[in-house]
């Protein structure tokens, strides 16, 4: 009889411990709890950490994360206002601020991520379609681009290296997406904290056109360099020829001046040498005439001279050799 009472007491104790364990639960610091009874939420959400109790067996604990969570969307191709297809990769952070509404509408994080995919993807597509590409990739409105010193002067005439003016910029486009999406996800008990463009890239179909445009611009700069180089080379060659002609002209003038001075000096020496007597004057006339004959007369020369010519007076006294 005593054994039966002891066994019964042990069963009661074990049953009580089992019931106590079934009714007690703990709430972690990074989570909040929704208590459901037969699948329906009962009571207020439990948001404070610690040991808690519930009705055993008929009530169930549903933990919900209360940390800041991340949403990392898949890259998606979408058109801009200027009809350029780009691949946009978006990143967002969110948290659950109304666990009851979140539980009723979504139940779990997988459903929440799926709904964020739909909402953020749709709002991103709408925002991108309303703005040109330059508004999505630029961040500052009045930024002055850095230019290579070698390209700064050559690109002025080609209108290259200057930034296209923008009205909004990427930050305001992100803010537009955030404002529209935050209102839509709020009905699910979710607070959208922040969104950012993680990557924006050209679509594979338009990427070759962009590269061709870049190559064309660089080719124009290269042609501009070649043109300026050819012009500079022509200028240098012109300066060289002008300097060469100037040097030759000055050298020729100097040579002629020296030659003139030498001739004058020689004439002066001849004059002083041959004017010493009448015989020396006649000898000078003779030698000069003979020198003139050698430069004027050859085998093919025919002279027509008057009898009183200075040249003829020496020829008329010459006796030709036999056979000549």
C-alpha positions in Angstrom: 0.0 0.0 0.0 2.9 2.3 0.9 4.6 1.4 -2.3 1.5 2.3 -4.3 1.3 5.7 -2.5 5.0 6.3 -3.2 4.7 5.5 -6.8 1.6 7.7 -7.1 3.5 10.5 -5.4 6.4 10.1 -7.8 4.0 10.1 -10.7 2.4 13.3 -9.5 5.8 15.0 -8.9 7.0 13.9 -12.3 3.8 15.0 -13.9 4.0 18.3 -12.1 7.6 18.8 -13.3 6.6 18.0 -16.8 3.7 20.4 -16.7 5.9 23.1 -15.2 8.5 22.5 -17.9 5.9 22.6 -20.5 4.5 25.9 -19.2 7.9 27.6 -18.8 9.9 29.1 -21.6 12.7 31.6 -21.9 12.9 34.7 -24.2 16.3 35.6 -25.6 17.6 39.2 -25.7 17.6 39.2 -29.5 14.1 37.9 -30.0 10.4 38.5 -29.2 7.7 35.9 -28.8 4.1 35.5 -30.0 2.0 33.0 -28.0 -0.6 31.1 -30.0 -3.4 28.9 -28.9 -4.7 26.5 -31.4 -2.8 28.5 -34.1 -4.3 31.9 -33.1 -2.3 34.5 -31.3 -3.3 35.2 -27.7 -2.2 38.0 -25.4 0.3 40.7 -26.1 3.7 39.9 -27.7 6.4 39.2 -25.2 9.3 41.6 -26.0 11.3 41.5 -22.7 13.9 38.8 -22.1 13.6 36.3 -19.2 11.8 33.3 -17.9 8.1 33.3 -18.9 5.1 31.0 -18.5 2.3 29.8 -20.7 -0.6 27.4 -20.6 1.0 24.0 -21.2 0.2 21.8 -24.1 -2.4 24.1 -25.7 -0.3 27.2 -26.2 2.8 27.4 -28.4 5.8 29.7 -28.4 6.6 31.5 -31.7 10.0 33.3 -31.5 10.5 36.3 -33.8 13.8 38.0 -34.4 14.0 41.6 -33.2 17.6 42.4 -34.5 18.3 44.5 -37.6 18.0 42.1 -40.6 19.4 42.5 -44.1 17.8 42.0 -47.4 20.1 41.4 -50.4 18.2 41.4 -53.6 19.3 39.7 -56.8 20.7 41.8 -59.7 17.8 42.8 -62.0 17.9 44.3 -65.5 15.7 47.3 -65.9 15.4 50.3 -68.4 16.2 53.9 -67.5 14.3 56.9 -68.7 16.8 57.4 -71.6 16.2 53.8 -72.7 19.4 52.2 -71.4 19.2 48.8 -69.8 21.2 48.5 -66.6 21.6 45.8 -64.0 20.7 47.1 -60.5 21.8 45.3 -57.3 20.0 46.7 -54.2 20.7 46.2 -50.5 18.4 47.0 -47.6 18.2 46.7 -43.8 15.0 46.1 -41.9 13.5 45.0 -38.6 10.3 43.8 -37.1 8.6 46.4 -35.0 5.1 45.0 -34.7 5.5 41.3 -34.1 1.8 40.6 -33.9 1.0 42.1 -37.3 4.1 40.5 -38.7 3.0 37.1 -37.5 -0.5 37.5 -38.8 0.5 38.7 -42.2 3.8 36.8 -42.9 4.4 34.2 -40.2 8.2 33.7 -40.9 11.3 35.4 -42.2 11.2 33.6 -45.5 7.8 35.1 -46.3 9.1 38.5 -45.3 12.1 38.2 -47.6 9.8 37.2 -50.5 7.5 40.2 -49.9 10.5 42.5 -49.7 11.7 41.1 -53.0 8.4 42.1 -54.6 8.1 45.5 -53.0 11.7 46.7 -53.2 12.1 45.3 -56.7 8.9 47.0 -57.9 9.8 50.4 -56.4 13.3 50.2 -57.7 12.1 49.5 -61.2 9.6 52.4 -61.0 12.3 54.8 -59.7 14.9 53.8 -62.3 12.3 54.1 -65.1 11.6 57.8 -64.0 15.2 58.9 -64.1 18.0 59.0 -66.6 21.1 56.9 -66.1 23.3 59.9 -65.1 20.8 60.7 -62.2 21.2 57.2 -60.9 25.0 56.8 -61.0 25.9 60.4 -59.9 25.9 61.4 -56.3 26.9 65.1 -56.2 25.3 67.9 -58.2 28.2 70.3 -58.7 31.2 68.0 -58.6 34.2 69.1 -60.7 35.9 66.1 -62.3 39.6 65.5 -62.0 41.4 65.7 -65.3 44.8 64.4 -66.4 47.0 67.4 -67.1 48.0 65.9 -70.4 44.3 65.7 -71.5 43.1 68.9 -70.0 44.2 71.2 -72.8 43.5 68.7 -75.6 39.9 68.0 -74.5 38.7 71.6 -74.3 37.9 71.9 -78.0 36.3 68.4 -78.0 34.0 69.1 -75.0 35.3 66.0 -73.3 35.9 65.4 -69.6 33.0 67.6 -68.4 30.2 66.2 -66.3 26.6 66.3 -67.4 24.6 68.5 -65.0 22.1 66.5 -62.8 19.0 67.5 -60.9 18.8 64.9 -58.2 21.5 62.3 -58.0 21.7 58.7 -56.7 21.0 59.6 -53.0 17.7 61.2 -53.8 16.7 58.4 -56.1 17.5 56.0 -53.2 15.4 58.2 -50.9 12.5 58.0 -53.3 12.6 54.2 -53.3 13.0 54.1 -49.5 9.9 56.4 -49.0 7.6 54.4 -51.2 8.8 51.0 -50.0 8.7 51.9 -46.3 5.1 52.8 -46.5 4.2 49.5 -48.2 6.2 47.2 -45.9 4.8 49.0 -42.8 1.5 47.2 -43.0 3.4 43.9 -42.3 4.9 45.2 -39.0 8.2 45.8 -40.7 10.3 49.0 -40.4 12.6 49.6 -43.4 15.7 51.2 -42.0 17.9 51.9 -45.1 18.4 51.0 -48.7 21.4 51.4 -50.9 22.4 50.6 -54.5 25.1 48.0 -54.1 26.0 47.9 -57.8 24.8 49.5 -61.0 26.2 48.0 -64.2 25.4 48.2 -67.9 23.4 45.5 -69.4 25.4 43.0 -71.5 23.5 44.1 -74.6 24.5 47.8 -74.3 27.9 47.3 -72.9 29.6 47.0 -76.3 28.0 50.3 -77.4 29.4 52.0 -74.3 32.8 50.6 -74.9 32.7 51.7 -78.5 31.8 55.2 -77.4 34.7 55.3 -74.9 37.1 54.1 -77.6 35.8 56.8 -80.0 36.3 59.5 -77.5 39.8 58.3 -76.7 40.5 58.1 -80.5 39.4 61.7 -80.9 41.8 62.7 -78.2 44.6 60.7 -79.8 43.9 62.3 -83.2 43.9 65.7 -81.5 47.3 64.9 -80.1 48.6 63.7 -83.5 47.3 66.8 -85.2 48.9 69.1 -82.6 52.1 67.1 -82.8 52.2 67.4 -86.6 51.5 71.1 -86.3 54.3 71.5 -83.8 56.6 69.5 -86.0 55.8 71.7 -89.0 56.4 74.8 -86.9 59.7 73.5 -85.8 60.7 72.6 -89.4 59.7 76.0 -90.6 61.7 77.7 -87.8 64.7 75.5 -88.7 64.5 76.5 -92.4 64.0 80.1 -91.6 67.0 80.1 -89.2 69.0 78.2 -91.8 68.2 80.7 -94.5 69.0 83.5 -92.1 72.4 82.0 -91.3 73.2 81.3 -94.9 72.1 84.9 -95.9 74.2 86.4 -93.2 77.1 84.2 -94.0 76.8 85.1 -97.7 76.6 88.8 -96.9 79.7 88.5 -94.7 81.6 86.5 -97.4 80.7 89.1 -100.0 81.8 91.9 -97.6 85.1 90.1 -97.0 85.5 89.4 -100.7 84.7 93.1 -101.5 87.2 94.3 -99.0 89.8 91.8 -100.3 89.2 92.9 -103.9 89.5 96.6 -102.8 92.7 95.8 -101.0 94.0 93.8 -103.9 93.1 96.6 -106.3 94.9 99.0 -104.0 98.0 96.8 -103.9 97.9 96.4 -107.7 97.5 100.2 -108.1 100.4 101.0 -105.8 102.5 98.3 -107.5 101.8 99.1 -111.2 101.6 102.9 -111.0 105.2 103.3 -110.1 106.3 103.8 -113.7 104.8 103.9 -117.3 106.4 100.6 -118.0 104.7 98.9 -115.0 101.4 100.3 -116.1 101.8 98.8 -119.6 102.9 95.5 -118.1 99.8 95.5 -115.9 97.5 96.2 -118.9 99.2 93.4 -120.7 98.9 90.8 -118.0 95.2 91.7 -117.3 94.4 91.4 -121.0 96.1 88.1 -121.2 94.1 86.9 -118.2 91.0 88.1 -119.9 91.9 86.1 -123.1 92.0 82.9 -121.1 88.6 83.4 -119.7 87.0 84.8 -122.9 88.5 82.8 -125.7 88.5 79.0 -126.3 88.4 76.7 -129.3 84.8 77.4 -130.0 85.0 81.2 -129.6 84.6 83.7 -132.5 85.5 87.3 -131.7 84.4 90.3 -133.7 86.6 93.2 -132.6 87.3 96.7 -133.9 90.8 97.6 -134.9 91.1 100.1 -132.1 89.9 97.7 -129.4 92.1 97.2 -126.4 91.8 93.4 -126.9 92.7 93.5 -130.6 95.9 95.6 -130.2 97.7 92.6 -128.7 96.1 90.1 -131.1 97.1 91.9 -134.3 100.8 91.6 -133.4 100.6 87.9 -132.9 101.9 85.5 -135.7 100.0 82.2 -135.8 102.0 79.0 -135.8 102.0 76.9 -139.0 99.0 74.7 -139.1 97.0 76.8 -136.7 
